[in-house]
């Protein structure tokens, strides 16, 4: 079983994987604000805000999937998924 510190480290790593999504959403919001302030295309501003909202709704899914991936990789390295009695080498040979 993973320790508390390993679990928190996995959560931190999963949150790090969401940074590109958050940064892109922030760029969409900033661009939408500039479009509104400059009085350019209002439809473009709404589209950019919608894209940012879509990315925000996707963030929990990204965190959950990367957290599951990171935890499974860490458990796999410890050998908890592979029994000592069953080895891939025995099957191949």
PDB file of N, CA, C and O in Angstrom:
ATOM      1  N   UNK A   1       0.843  -1.185   0.000  1.00  0.00           N
ATOM      2  CA  UNK A   1       0.000   0.000   0.000  1.00  0.00           C
ATOM      3  C   UNK A   1       0.881   1.238   0.000  1.00  0.00           C
ATOM      4  O   UNK A   1       1.925   1.262   0.651  1.00  0.00           O
ATOM      5  N   UNK A   2       0.467   2.258  -0.722  1.00  0.00           N
ATOM      6  CA  UNK A   2       1.238   3.488  -0.788  1.00  0.00           C
ATOM      7  C   UNK A   2       1.126   4.251   0.517  1.00  0.00           C
ATOM      8  O   UNK A   2       0.066   4.278   1.143  1.00  0.00           O
ATOM      9  N   UNK A   3       2.234   4.874   0.928  1.00  0.00           N
ATOM     10  CA  UNK A   3       2.214   5.717   2.105  1.00  0.00           C
ATOM     11  C   UNK A   3       1.529   7.044   1.811  1.00  0.00           C
ATOM     12  O   UNK A   3       1.241   7.382   0.663  1.00  0.00           O
ATOM     13  N   UNK A   4       1.278   7.786   2.889  1.00  0.00           N
ATOM     14  CA  UNK A   4       0.597   9.074   2.733  1.00  0.00           C
ATOM     15  C   UNK A   4       1.440  10.031   1.907  1.00  0.00           C
ATOM     16  O   UNK A   4       0.917  10.736   1.044  1.00  0.00           O
ATOM     17  N   UNK A   5       2.737  10.062   2.166  1.00  0.00           N
ATOM     18  CA  UNK A   5       3.589  10.994   1.425  1.00  0.00           C
ATOM     19  C   UNK A   5       3.677  10.618  -0.049  1.00  0.00           C
ATOM     20  O   UNK A   5       3.759  11.492  -0.913  1.00  0.00           O
ATOM     21  N   UNK A   6       3.660   9.317  -0.338  1.00  0.00           N
ATOM     22  CA  UNK A   6       3.684   8.891  -1.741  1.00  0.00           C
ATOM     23  C   UNK A   6       2.371   9.241  -2.439  1.00  0.00           C
ATOM     24  O   UNK A   6       2.364   9.620  -3.610  1.00  0.00           O
ATOM     25  N   UNK A   7       1.272   9.113  -1.718  1.00  0.00           N
ATOM     26  CA  UNK A   7      -0.024   9.483  -2.282  1.00  0.00           C
ATOM     27  C   UNK A   7      -0.118  10.965  -2.562  1.00  0.00           C
ATOM     28  O   UNK A   7      -0.641  11.378  -3.597  1.00  0.00           O
ATOM     29  N   UNK A   8       0.392  11.774  -1.632  1.00  0.00           N
ATOM     30  CA  UNK A   8       0.392  13.224  -1.842  1.00  0.00           C
ATOM     31  C   UNK A   8       1.335  13.616  -2.972  1.00  0.00           C
ATOM     32  O   UNK A   8       1.046  14.539  -3.733  1.00  0.00           O
ATOM     33  N   UNK A   9       2.450  12.923  -3.082  1.00  0.00           N
ATOM     34  CA  UNK A   9       3.374  13.197  -4.179  1.00  0.00           C
ATOM     35  C   UNK A   9       2.725  12.846  -5.523  1.00  0.00           C
ATOM     36  O   UNK A   9       2.916  13.556  -6.510  1.00  0.00           O
ATOM     37  N   UNK A  10       1.970  11.768  -5.559  1.00  0.00           N
ATOM     38  CA  UNK A  10       1.262  11.392  -6.787  1.00  0.00           C
ATOM     39  C   UNK A  10       0.207  12.434  -7.140  1.00  0.00           C
ATOM     40  O   UNK A  10       0.025  12.766  -8.312  1.00  0.00           O
ATOM     41  N   UNK A  11      -0.484  12.947  -6.133  1.00  0.00           N
ATOM     42  CA  UNK A  11      -1.475  13.997  -6.372  1.00  0.00           C
ATOM     43  C   UNK A  11      -0.807  15.262  -6.906  1.00  0.00           C
ATOM     44  O   UNK A  11      -1.335  15.919  -7.803  1.00  0.00           O
ATOM     45  N   UNK A  12       0.348  15.597  -6.353  1.00  0.00           N
ATOM     46  CA  UNK A  12       1.092  16.765  -6.830  1.00  0.00           C
ATOM     47  C   UNK A  12       1.511  16.583  -8.287  1.00  0.00           C
ATOM     48  O   UNK A  12       1.388  17.508  -9.089  1.00  0.00           O
ATOM     49  N   UNK A  13       2.000  15.402  -8.627  1.00  0.00           N
ATOM     50  CA  UNK A  13       2.410  15.140 -10.007  1.00  0.00           C
ATOM     51  C   UNK A  13       1.216  15.219 -10.959  1.00  0.00           C
ATOM     52  O   UNK A  13       1.343  15.721 -12.076  1.00  0.00           O
ATOM     53  N   UNK A  14       0.066  14.728 -10.522  1.00  0.00           N
ATOM     54  CA  UNK A  14      -1.132  14.800 -11.365  1.00  0.00           C
ATOM     55  C   UNK A  14      -1.557  16.249 -11.573  1.00  0.00           C
ATOM     56  O   UNK A  14      -1.985  16.621 -12.666  1.00  0.00           O
ATOM     57  N   UNK A  15      -1.442  17.066 -10.532  1.00  0.00           N
ATOM     58  CA  UNK A  15      -1.797  18.482 -10.663  1.00  0.00           C
ATOM     59  C   UNK A  15      -0.824  19.203 -11.592  1.00  0.00           C
ATOM     60  O   UNK A  15      -1.218  20.116 -12.317  1.00  0.00           O
ATOM     61  N   UNK A  16       0.439  18.799 -11.575  1.00  0.00           N
ATOM     62  CA  UNK A  16       1.429  19.405 -12.476  1.00  0.00           C
ATOM     63  C   UNK A  16       1.061  19.136 -13.929  1.00  0.00           C
ATOM     64  O   UNK A  16       1.276  19.986 -14.792  1.00  0.00           O
ATOM     65  N   UNK A  17       0.506  17.955 -14.205  1.00  0.00           N
ATOM     66  CA  UNK A  17       0.124  17.619 -15.575  1.00  0.00           C
ATOM     67  C   UNK A  17      -1.021  18.491 -16.076  1.00  0.00           C
ATOM     68  O   UNK A  17      -1.238  18.579 -17.285  1.00  0.00           O
ATOM     69  N   UNK A  18      -1.756  19.135 -15.177  1.00  0.00           N
ATOM     70  CA  UNK A  18      -2.863  19.992 -15.608  1.00  0.00           C
ATOM     71  C   UNK A  18      -2.410  21.407 -15.935  1.00  0.00           C
ATOM     72  O   UNK A  18      -3.190  22.187 -16.482  1.00  0.00           O
ATOM     73  N   UNK A  19      -1.179  21.755 -15.616  1.00  0.00           N
ATOM     74  CA  UNK A  19      -0.716  23.126 -15.847  1.00  0.00           C
ATOM     75  C   UNK A  19      -0.842  23.586 -17.295  1.00  0.00           C
ATOM     76  O   UNK A  19      -1.283  24.715 -17.512  1.00  0.00           O
ATOM     77  N   UNK A  20      -0.486  22.793 -18.295  1.00  0.00           N
ATOM     78  CA  UNK A  20      -0.675  23.271 -19.673  1.00  0.00           C
ATOM     79  C   UNK A  20      -2.131  23.607 -19.985  1.00  0.00           C
ATOM     80  O   UNK A  20      -2.409  24.595 -20.666  1.00  0.00           O
ATOM     81  N   UNK A  21      -3.054  22.794 -19.492  1.00  0.00           N
ATOM     82  CA  UNK A  21      -4.477  23.046 -19.720  1.00  0.00           C
ATOM     83  C   UNK A  21      -4.898  24.348 -19.046  1.00  0.00           C
ATOM     84  O   UNK A  21      -5.643  25.130 -19.636  1.00  0.00           O
ATOM     85  N   UNK A  22      -4.439  24.592 -17.837  1.00  0.00           N
ATOM     86  CA  UNK A  22      -4.782  25.813 -17.108  1.00  0.00           C
ATOM     87  C   UNK A  22      -4.178  27.035 -17.790  1.00  0.00           C
ATOM     88  O   UNK A  22      -4.828  28.075 -17.897  1.00  0.00           O
ATOM     89  N   UNK A  23      -2.945  26.911 -18.248  1.00  0.00           N
ATOM     90  CA  UNK A  23      -2.291  28.044 -18.921  1.00  0.00           C
ATOM     91  C   UNK A  23      -2.981  28.389 -20.234  1.00  0.00           C
ATOM     92  O   UNK A  23      -3.151  29.567 -20.551  1.00  0.00           O
ATOM     93  N   UNK A  24      -3.376  27.393 -20.991  1.00  0.00           N
ATOM     94  CA  UNK A  24      -4.085  27.656 -22.244  1.00  0.00           C
ATOM     95  C   UNK A  24      -5.419  28.331 -21.959  1.00  0.00           C
ATOM     96  O   UNK A  24      -5.811  29.258 -22.668  1.00  0.00           O
ATOM     97  N   UNK A  25      -6.123  27.869 -20.916  1.00  0.00           N
ATOM     98  CA  UNK A  25      -7.376  28.508 -20.532  1.00  0.00           C
ATOM     99  C   UNK A  25      -7.175  29.957 -20.124  1.00  0.00           C
ATOM    100  O   UNK A  25      -7.999  30.813 -20.446  1.00  0.00           O
ATOM    101  N   UNK A  26      -6.089  30.242 -19.419  1.00  0.00           N
ATOM    102  CA  UNK A  26      -5.791  31.620 -19.019  1.00  0.00           C
ATOM    103  C   UNK A  26      -5.483  32.493 -20.237  1.00  0.00           C
ATOM    104  O   UNK A  26      -5.855  33.666 -20.278  1.00  0.00           O
ATOM    105  N   UNK A  27      -4.816  31.924 -21.207  1.00  0.00           N
ATOM    106  CA  UNK A  27      -4.528  32.673 -22.441  1.00  0.00           C
ATOM    107  C   UNK A  27      -5.835  32.986 -23.175  1.00  0.00           C
ATOM    108  O   UNK A  27      -6.004  34.087 -23.698  1.00  0.00           O
ATOM    109  N   UNK A  28      -6.762  32.015 -23.213  1.00  0.00           N
ATOM    110  CA  UNK A  28      -8.061  32.265 -23.847  1.00  0.00           C
ATOM    111  C   UNK A  28      -8.820  33.386 -23.135  1.00  0.00           C
ATOM    112  O   UNK A  28      -9.411  34.247 -23.788  1.00  0.00           O
ATOM    113  N   UNK A  29      -8.806  33.379 -21.808  1.00  0.00           N
ATOM    114  CA  UNK A  29      -9.512  34.415 -21.045  1.00  0.00           C
ATOM    115  C   UNK A  29      -8.872  35.782 -21.277  1.00  0.00           C
ATOM    116  O   UNK A  29      -9.574  36.770 -21.491  1.00  0.00           O
ATOM    117  N   UNK A  30      -7.535  35.839 -21.234  1.00  0.00           N
ATOM    118  CA  UNK A  30      -6.850  37.116 -21.440  1.00  0.00           C
ATOM    119  C   UNK A  30      -7.118  37.650 -22.848  1.00  0.00           C
ATOM    120  O   UNK A  30      -7.340  38.848 -23.023  1.00  0.00           O
ATOM    121  N   UNK A  31      -7.100  36.779 -23.840  1.00  0.00           N
ATOM    122  CA  UNK A  31      -7.365  37.202 -25.211  1.00  0.00           C
ATOM    123  C   UNK A  31      -8.812  37.675 -25.360  1.00  0.00           C
ATOM    124  O   UNK A  31      -9.076  38.662 -26.048  1.00  0.00           O
ATOM    125  N   UNK A  32      -9.744  36.975 -24.720  1.00  0.00           N
ATOM    126  CA  UNK A  32     -11.150  37.395 -24.778  1.00  0.00           C
ATOM    127  C   UNK A  32     -11.322  38.770 -24.143  1.00  0.00           C
ATOM    128  O   UNK A  32     -12.076  39.603 -24.645  1.00  0.00           O
ATOM    129  N   UNK A  33     -10.625  39.000 -23.042  1.00  0.00           N
ATOM    130  CA  UNK A  33     -10.707  40.307 -22.384  1.00  0.00           C
ATOM    131  C   UNK A  33     -10.162  41.409 -23.299  1.00  0.00           C
ATOM    132  O   UNK A  33     -10.761  42.477 -23.423  1.00  0.00           O
ATOM    133  N   UNK A  34      -9.023  41.136 -23.935  1.00  0.00           N
ATOM    134  CA  UNK A  34      -8.449  42.128 -24.853  1.00  0.00           C
ATOM    135  C   UNK A  34      -9.373  42.402 -26.036  1.00  0.00           C
ATOM    136  O   UNK A  34      -9.497  43.545 -26.476  1.00  0.00           O
ATOM    137  N   UNK A  35     -10.015  41.371 -26.547  1.00  0.00           N
ATOM    138  CA  UNK A  35     -10.944  41.541 -27.666  1.00  0.00           C
ATOM    139  C   UNK A  35     -12.112  42.413 -27.239  1.00  0.00           C
ATOM    140  O   UNK A  35     -12.550  43.280 -27.996  1.00  0.00           O
ATOM    141  N   UNK A  36     -12.628  42.188 -26.015  1.00  0.00           N
ATOM    142  CA  UNK A  36     -13.733  43.004 -25.519  1.00  0.00           C
ATOM    143  C   UNK A  36     -13.314  44.446 -25.287  1.00  0.00           C
ATOM    144  O   UNK A  36     -14.045  45.369 -25.646  1.00  0.00           O
ATOM    145  N   UNK A  37     -12.140  44.651 -24.689  1.00  0.00           N
ATOM    146  CA  UNK A  37     -11.671  46.002 -24.378  1.00  0.00           C
ATOM    147  C   UNK A  37     -11.411  46.800 -25.652  1.00  0.00           C
ATOM    148  O   UNK A  37     -11.725  47.987 -25.731  1.00  0.00           O
ATOM    149  N   UNK A  38     -10.837  46.133 -26.640  1.00  0.00           N
ATOM    150  CA  UNK A  38     -10.533  46.823 -27.891  1.00  0.00           C
ATOM    151  C   UNK A  38     -11.764  46.985 -28.785  1.00  0.00           C
ATOM    152  O   UNK A  38     -11.709  47.671 -29.805  1.00  0.00           O
ATOM    153  N   UNK A  39     -12.860  46.360 -28.402  1.00  0.00           N
ATOM    154  CA  UNK A  39     -14.094  46.510 -29.164  1.00  0.00           C
ATOM    155  C   UNK A  39     -14.078  45.775 -30.488  1.00  0.00           C
ATOM    156  O   UNK A  39     -14.742  46.188 -31.439  1.00  0.00           O
ATOM    157  N   UNK A  40     -13.335  44.707 -30.556  1.00  0.00           N
ATOM    158  CA  UNK A  40     -13.272  43.927 -31.800  1.00  0.00           C
ATOM    159  C   UNK A  40     -14.489  43.008 -31.888  1.00  0.00           C
ATOM    160  O   UNK A  40     -15.585  43.411 -31.500  1.00  0.00           O
ATOM    161  N   UNK A  41     -14.329  41.841 -32.365  1.00  0.00           N
ATOM    162  CA  UNK A  41     -15.415  40.903 -32.612  1.00  0.00           C
ATOM    163  C   UNK A  41     -15.945  40.323 -31.293  1.00  0.00           C
ATOM    164  O   UNK A  41     -15.214  39.632 -30.584  1.00  0.00           O
ATOM    165  N   UNK A  42     -17.201  40.600 -30.968  1.00  0.00           N
ATOM    166  CA  UNK A  42     -17.802  40.099 -29.727  1.00  0.00           C
ATOM    167  C   UNK A  42     -18.009  38.585 -29.776  1.00  0.00           C
ATOM    168  O   UNK A  42     -17.928  37.912 -28.749  1.00  0.00           O
ATOM    169  N   UNK A  43     -18.276  38.053 -30.969  1.00  0.00           N
ATOM    170  CA  UNK A  43     -18.443  36.602 -31.096  1.00  0.00           C
ATOM    171  C   UNK A  43     -17.144  35.868 -30.797  1.00  0.00           C
ATOM    172  O   UNK A  43     -17.159  34.781 -30.219  1.00  0.00           O
ATOM    173  N   UNK A  44     -16.024  36.458 -31.188  1.00  0.00           N
ATOM    174  CA  UNK A  44     -14.722  35.857 -30.903  1.00  0.00           C
ATOM    175  C   UNK A  44     -14.488  35.809 -29.392  1.00  0.00           C
ATOM    176  O   UNK A  44     -13.981  34.815 -28.873  1.00  0.00           O
ATOM    177  N   UNK A  45     -14.851  36.868 -28.696  1.00  0.00           N
ATOM    178  CA  UNK A  45     -14.688  36.896 -27.239  1.00  0.00           C
ATOM    179  C   UNK A  45     -15.528  35.804 -26.585  1.00  0.00           C
ATOM    180  O   UNK A  45     -15.059  35.120 -25.675  1.00  0.00           O
ATOM    181  N   UNK A  46     -16.771  35.637 -27.046  1.00  0.00           N
ATOM    182  CA  UNK A  46     -17.625  34.587 -26.482  1.00  0.00           C
ATOM    183  C   UNK A  46     -17.074  33.190 -26.773  1.00  0.00           C
ATOM    184  O   UNK A  46     -17.140  32.301 -25.923  1.00  0.00           O
ATOM    185  N   UNK A  47     -16.540  33.006 -27.959  1.00  0.00           N
ATOM    186  CA  UNK A  47     -15.953  31.719 -28.320  1.00  0.00           C
ATOM    187  C   UNK A  47     -14.754  31.404 -27.445  1.00  0.00           C
ATOM    188  O   UNK A  47     -14.604  30.278 -26.969  1.00  0.00           O
ATOM    189  N   UNK A  48     -13.900  32.397 -27.233  1.00  0.00           N
ATOM    190  CA  UNK A  48     -12.722  32.187 -26.385  1.00  0.00           C
ATOM    191  C   UNK A  48     -13.117  31.885 -24.944  1.00  0.00           C
ATOM    192  O   UNK A  48     -12.501  31.042 -24.292  1.00  0.00           O
ATOM    193  N   UNK A  49     -14.142  32.571 -24.448  1.00  0.00           N
ATOM    194  CA  UNK A  49     -14.625  32.284 -23.090  1.00  0.00           C
ATOM    195  C   UNK A  49     -15.199  30.870 -23.005  1.00  0.00           C
ATOM    196  O   UNK A  49     -15.020  30.178 -22.003  1.00  0.00           O
ATOM    197  N   UNK A  50     -15.884  30.454 -24.053  1.00  0.00           N
ATOM    198  CA  UNK A  50     -16.427  29.098 -24.093  1.00  0.00           C
ATOM    199  C   UNK A  50     -15.341  28.041 -24.109  1.00  0.00           C
ATOM    200  O   UNK A  50     -15.470  27.005 -23.456  1.00  0.00           O
ATOM    201  N   UNK A  51     -14.267  28.296 -24.853  1.00  0.00           N
ATOM    202  CA  UNK A  51     -13.147  27.362 -24.874  1.00  0.00           C
ATOM    203  C   UNK A  51     -12.489  27.266 -23.501  1.00  0.00           C
ATOM    204  O   UNK A  51     -12.122  26.179 -23.056  1.00  0.00           O
ATOM    205  N   UNK A  52     -12.345  28.397 -22.841  1.00  0.00           N
ATOM    206  CA  UNK A  52     -11.770  28.390 -21.502  1.00  0.00           C
ATOM    207  C   UNK A  52     -12.658  27.615 -20.529  1.00  0.00           C
ATOM    208  O   UNK A  52     -12.156  26.870 -19.688  1.00  0.00           O
ATOM    209  N   UNK A  53     -13.967  27.787 -20.642  1.00  0.00           N
ATOM    210  CA  UNK A  53     -14.887  27.035 -19.791  1.00  0.00           C
ATOM    211  C   UNK A  53     -14.819  25.541 -20.047  1.00  0.00           C
ATOM    212  O   UNK A  53     -14.903  24.739 -19.117  1.00  0.00           O
ATOM    213  N   UNK A  54     -14.667  25.170 -21.316  1.00  0.00           N
ATOM    214  CA  UNK A  54     -14.547  23.748 -21.647  1.00  0.00           C
ATOM    215  C   UNK A  54     -13.294  23.147 -21.036  1.00  0.00           C
ATOM    216  O   UNK A  54     -13.322  22.031 -20.518  1.00  0.00           O
ATOM    217  N   UNK A  55     -12.204  23.883 -21.096  1.00  0.00           N
ATOM    218  CA  UNK A  55     -10.961  23.397 -20.484  1.00  0.00           C
ATOM    219  C   UNK A  55     -11.091  23.305 -18.970  1.00  0.00           C
ATOM    220  O   UNK A  55     -10.545  22.389 -18.356  1.00  0.00           O
ATOM    221  N   UNK A  56     -11.801  24.234 -18.371  1.00  0.00           N
ATOM    222  CA  UNK A  56     -12.002  24.196 -16.918  1.00  0.00           C
ATOM    223  C   UNK A  56     -12.817  22.980 -16.504  1.00  0.00           C
ATOM    224  O   UNK A  56     -12.546  22.377 -15.465  1.00  0.00           O
ATOM    225  N   UNK A  57     -13.805  22.616 -17.301  1.00  0.00           N
ATOM    226  CA  UNK A  57     -14.600  21.431 -16.997  1.00  0.00           C
ATOM    227  C   UNK A  57     -13.816  20.151 -17.233  1.00  0.00           C
ATOM    228  O   UNK A  57     -14.140  19.113 -16.655  1.00  0.00           O
ATOM    229  N   UNK A  58     -12.810  20.209 -18.057  1.00  0.00           N
ATOM    230  CA  UNK A  58     -11.999  19.037 -18.365  1.00  0.00           C
ATOM    231  C   UNK A  58     -10.902  18.796 -17.327  1.00  0.00           C
ATOM    232  O   UNK A  58     -10.380  17.685 -17.235  1.00  0.00           O
ATOM    233  N   UNK A  59     -10.549  19.804 -16.556  1.00  0.00           N
ATOM    234  CA  UNK A  59      -9.446  19.704 -15.605  1.00  0.00           C
ATOM    235  C   UNK A  59      -9.628  18.570 -14.587  1.00  0.00           C
ATOM    236  O   UNK A  59      -8.674  17.821 -14.377  1.00  0.00           O
ATOM    237  N   UNK A  60     -10.783  18.394 -13.945  1.00  0.00           N
ATOM    238  CA  UNK A  60     -10.909  17.270 -13.000  1.00  0.00           C
ATOM    239  C   UNK A  60     -10.722  15.903 -13.655  1.00  0.00           C
ATOM    240  O   UNK A  60     -10.197  14.979 -13.033  1.00  0.00           O
ATOM    241  N   UNK A  61     -11.144  15.779 -14.885  1.00  0.00           N
ATOM    242  CA  UNK A  61     -10.966  14.510 -15.598  1.00  0.00           C
ATOM    243  C   UNK A  61      -9.483  14.255 -15.839  1.00  0.00           C
ATOM    244  O   UNK A  61      -9.009  13.128 -15.694  1.00  0.00           O
ATOM    245  N   UNK A  62      -8.758  15.300 -16.205  1.00  0.00           N
ATOM    246  CA  UNK A  62      -7.318  15.168 -16.435  1.00  0.00           C
ATOM    247  C   UNK A  62      -6.605  14.792 -15.139  1.00  0.00           C
ATOM    248  O   UNK A  62      -5.742  13.915 -15.139  1.00  0.00           O
ATOM    249  N   UNK A  63      -6.958  15.448 -14.036  1.00  0.00           N
ATOM    250  CA  UNK A  63      -6.334  15.136 -12.745  1.00  0.00           C
ATOM    251  C   UNK A  63      -6.596  13.687 -12.368  1.00  0.00           C
ATOM    252  O   UNK A  63      -5.675  12.974 -11.969  1.00  0.00           O
ATOM    253  N   UNK A  64      -7.837  13.246 -12.490  1.00  0.00           N
ATOM    254  CA  UNK A  64      -8.178  11.877 -12.109  1.00  0.00           C
ATOM    255  C   UNK A  64      -7.460  10.849 -12.981  1.00  0.00           C
ATOM    256  O   UNK A  64      -6.967   9.841 -12.474  1.00  0.00           O
ATOM    257  N   UNK A  65      -7.400  11.097 -14.274  1.00  0.00           N
ATOM    258  CA  UNK A  65      -6.756  10.114 -15.150  1.00  0.00           C
ATOM    259  C   UNK A  65      -5.252  10.053 -14.925  1.00  0.00           C
ATOM    260  O   UNK A  65      -4.674   8.966 -14.910  1.00  0.00           O
ATOM    261  N   UNK A  66      -4.611  11.202 -14.752  1.00  0.00           N
ATOM    262  CA  UNK A  66      -3.176  11.175 -14.508  1.00  0.00           C
ATOM    263  C   UNK A  66      -2.851  10.636 -13.124  1.00  0.00           C
ATOM    264  O   UNK A  66      -1.824   9.981 -12.947  1.00  0.00           O
ATOM    265  N   UNK A  67      -3.706  10.898 -12.138  1.00  0.00           N
ATOM    266  CA  UNK A  67      -3.489  10.345 -10.803  1.00  0.00           C
ATOM    267  C   UNK A  67      -3.582   8.821 -10.849  1.00  0.00           C
ATOM    268  O   UNK A  67      -2.762   8.130 -10.245  1.00  0.00           O
ATOM    269  N   UNK A  68      -4.566   8.304 -11.554  1.00  0.00           N
ATOM    270  CA  UNK A  68      -4.694   6.852 -11.696  1.00  0.00           C
ATOM    271  C   UNK A  68      -3.487   6.274 -12.422  1.00  0.00           C
ATOM    272  O   UNK A  68      -2.980   5.217 -12.046  1.00  0.00           O
ATOM    273  N   UNK A  69      -3.026   6.964 -13.459  1.00  0.00           N
ATOM    274  CA  UNK A  69      -1.865   6.481 -14.203  1.00  0.00           C
ATOM    275  C   UNK A  69      -0.615   6.469 -13.327  1.00  0.00           C
ATOM    276  O   UNK A  69       0.120   5.481 -13.303  1.00  0.00           O
ATOM    277  N   UNK A  70      -0.374   7.560 -12.611  1.00  0.00           N
ATOM    278  CA  UNK A  70       0.830   7.666 -11.785  1.00  0.00           C
ATOM    279  C   UNK A  70       0.814   6.620 -10.678  1.00  0.00           C
ATOM    280  O   UNK A  70       1.832   5.980 -10.415  1.00  0.00           O
ATOM    281  N   UNK A  71      -0.342   6.442 -10.025  1.00  0.00           N
ATOM    282  CA  UNK A  71      -0.434   5.444  -8.960  1.00  0.00           C
ATOM    283  C   UNK A  71      -0.243   4.030  -9.495  1.00  0.00           C
ATOM    284  O   UNK A  71       0.390   3.205  -8.837  1.00  0.00           O
ATOM    285  N   UNK A  72      -0.774   3.741 -10.667  1.00  0.00           N
ATOM    286  CA  UNK A  72      -0.596   2.397 -11.218  1.00  0.00           C
ATOM    287  C   UNK A  72       0.854   2.143 -11.609  1.00  0.00           C
ATOM    288  O   UNK A  72       1.349   1.027 -11.449  1.00  0.00           O
ATOM    289  N   UNK A  73       1.534   3.153 -12.115  1.00  0.00           N
ATOM    290  CA  UNK A  73       2.948   2.993 -12.464  1.00  0.00           C
ATOM    291  C   UNK A  73       3.775   2.765 -11.195  1.00  0.00           C
ATOM    292  O   UNK A  73       4.662   1.910 -11.174  1.00  0.00           O
ATOM    293  N   UNK A  74       3.485   3.526 -10.145  1.00  0.00           N
ATOM    294  CA  UNK A  74       4.236   3.354  -8.897  1.00  0.00           C
ATOM    295  C   UNK A  74       3.973   1.995  -8.273  1.00  0.00           C
ATOM    296  O   UNK A  74       4.901   1.363  -7.769  1.00  0.00           O
ATOM    297  N   UNK A  75       2.739   1.535  -8.295  1.00  0.00           N
ATOM    298  CA  UNK A  75       2.443   0.209  -7.749  1.00  0.00           C
ATOM    299  C   UNK A  75       3.089  -0.875  -8.602  1.00  0.00           C
ATOM    300  O   UNK A  75       3.560  -1.884  -8.077  1.00  0.00           O
ATOM    301  N   UNK A  76       3.113  -0.670  -9.904  1.00  0.00           N
ATOM    302  CA  UNK A  76       3.733  -1.646 -10.785  1.00  0.00           C
ATOM    303  C   UNK A  76       5.226  -1.769 -10.548  1.00  0.00           C
ATOM    304  O   UNK A  76       5.786  -2.860 -10.650  1.00  0.00           O
ATOM    305  N   UNK A  77       5.876  -0.655 -10.232  1.00  0.00           N
ATOM    306  CA  UNK A  77       7.313  -0.695  -9.951  1.00  0.00           C
ATOM    307  C   UNK A  77       7.610  -1.442  -8.663  1.00  0.00           C
ATOM    308  O   UNK A  77       8.661  -2.069  -8.537  1.00  0.00           O
ATOM    309  N   UNK A  78       6.692  -1.381  -7.704  1.00  0.00           N
ATOM    310  CA  UNK A  78       6.891  -2.081  -6.441  1.00  0.00           C
ATOM    311  C   UNK A  78       6.595  -3.567  -6.571  1.00  0.00           C
ATOM    312  O   UNK A  78       6.933  -4.340  -5.675  1.00  0.00           O
ATOM    313  N   UNK A  79       5.978  -3.977  -7.656  1.00  0.00           N
ATOM    314  CA  UNK A  79       5.712  -5.384  -7.879  1.00  0.00           C
ATOM    315  C   UNK A  79       4.422  -5.879  -7.268  1.00  0.00           C
ATOM    316  O   UNK A  79       4.218  -7.090  -7.180  1.00  0.00           O
ATOM    317  N   UNK A  80       3.548  -4.992  -6.843  1.00  0.00           N
ATOM    318  CA  UNK A  80       2.318  -5.438  -6.202  1.00  0.00           C
ATOM    319  C   UNK A  80       1.321  -6.009  -7.204  1.00  0.00           C
ATOM    320  O   UNK A  80       0.404  -6.734  -6.819  1.00  0.00           O
ATOM    321  N   UNK A  81       1.489  -5.694  -8.477  1.00  0.00           N
ATOM    322  CA  UNK A  81       0.580  -6.234  -9.482  1.00  0.00           C
ATOM    323  C   UNK A  81       1.070  -7.566 -10.044  1.00  0.00           C
ATOM    324  O   UNK A  81       0.305  -8.288 -10.683  1.00  0.00           O
ATOM    325  N   UNK A  82       2.322  -7.892  -9.813  1.00  0.00           N
ATOM    326  CA  UNK A  82       2.909  -9.101 -10.373  1.00  0.00           C
ATOM    327  C   UNK A  82       3.188 -10.080  -9.243  1.00  0.00           C
ATOM    328  O   UNK A  82       3.913  -9.764  -8.300  1.00  0.00           O
ATOM    329  N   UNK A  83       2.616 -11.249  -9.343  1.00  0.00           N
ATOM    330  CA  UNK A  83       2.833 -12.268  -8.332  1.00  0.00           C
ATOM    331  C   UNK A  83       4.209 -12.889  -8.519  1.00  0.00           C
ATOM    332  O   UNK A  83       4.710 -12.975  -9.640  1.00  0.00           O
ATOM    333  N   UNK A  84       4.815 -13.318  -7.427  1.00  0.00           N
ATOM    334  CA  UNK A  84       6.119 -13.978  -7.517  1.00  0.00           C
ATOM    335  C   UNK A  84       6.007 -15.350  -8.160  1.00  0.00           C
ATOM    336  O   UNK A  84       6.976 -15.842  -8.738  1.00  0.00           O
ATOM    337  N   UNK A  85       4.845 -15.969  -8.069  1.00  0.00           N
ATOM    338  CA  UNK A  85       4.659 -17.295  -8.631  1.00  0.00           C
ATOM    339  C   UNK A  85       4.490 -17.264 -10.135  1.00  0.00           C
ATOM    340  O   UNK A  85       4.807 -18.243 -10.810  1.00  0.00           O
ATOM    341  N   UNK A  86       3.998 -16.164 -10.672  1.00  0.00           N
ATOM    342  CA  UNK A  86       3.742 -16.059 -12.099  1.00  0.00           C
ATOM    343  C   UNK A  86       4.700 -15.036 -12.688  1.00  0.00           C
ATOM    344  O   UNK A  86       4.675 -13.866 -12.306  1.00  0.00           O
ATOM    345  N   UNK A  87       5.518 -15.458 -13.588  1.00  0.00           N
ATOM    346  CA  UNK A  87       6.499 -14.566 -14.188  1.00  0.00           C
ATOM    347  C   UNK A  87       6.336 -14.567 -15.698  1.00  0.00           C
ATOM    348  O   UNK A  87       6.013 -15.587 -16.307  1.00  0.00           O
ATOM    349  N   UNK A  88       6.566 -13.407 -16.284  1.00  0.00           N
ATOM    350  CA  UNK A  88       6.482 -13.295 -17.741  1.00  0.00           C
ATOM    351  C   UNK A  88       7.533 -14.169 -18.399  1.00  0.00           C
ATOM    352  O   UNK A  88       7.295 -14.720 -19.474  1.00  0.00           O
ATOM    353  N   UNK A  89       8.689 -14.301 -17.770  1.00  0.00           N
ATOM    354  CA  UNK A  89       9.760 -15.120 -18.343  1.00  0.00           C
ATOM    355  C   UNK A  89       9.350 -16.595 -18.449  1.00  0.00           C
ATOM    356  O   UNK A  89       9.751 -17.279 -19.391  1.00  0.00           O
ATOM    357  N   UNK A  90       8.568 -17.080 -17.507  1.00  0.00           N
ATOM    358  CA  UNK A  90       8.104 -18.468 -17.565  1.00  0.00           C
ATOM    359  C   UNK A  90       7.152 -18.680 -18.726  1.00  0.00           C
ATOM    360  O   UNK A  90       7.162 -19.743 -19.348  1.00  0.00           O
ATOM    361  N   UNK A  91       6.331 -17.687 -19.028  1.00  0.00           N
ATOM    362  CA  UNK A  91       5.375 -17.801 -20.121  1.00  0.00           C
ATOM    363  C   UNK A  91       6.087 -17.762 -21.464  1.00  0.00           C
ATOM    364  O   UNK A  91       5.741 -18.515 -22.374  1.00  0.00           O
ATOM    365  N   UNK A  92       7.081 -16.887 -21.594  1.00  0.00           N
ATOM    366  CA  UNK A  92       7.772 -16.720 -22.868  1.00  0.00           C
ATOM    367  C   UNK A  92       8.595 -17.938 -23.200  1.00  0.00           C
ATOM    368  O   UNK A  92       8.641 -18.353 -24.358  1.00  0.00           O
ATOM    369  N   UNK A  93       9.241 -18.515 -22.225  1.00  0.00           N
ATOM    370  CA  UNK A  93      10.127 -19.658 -22.479  1.00  0.00           C
ATOM    371  C   UNK A  93       9.331 -20.887 -22.579  1.00  0.00           C
ATOM    372  O   UNK A  93       9.886 -21.965 -22.790  1.00  0.00           O
TER     373      UNK A  93
END
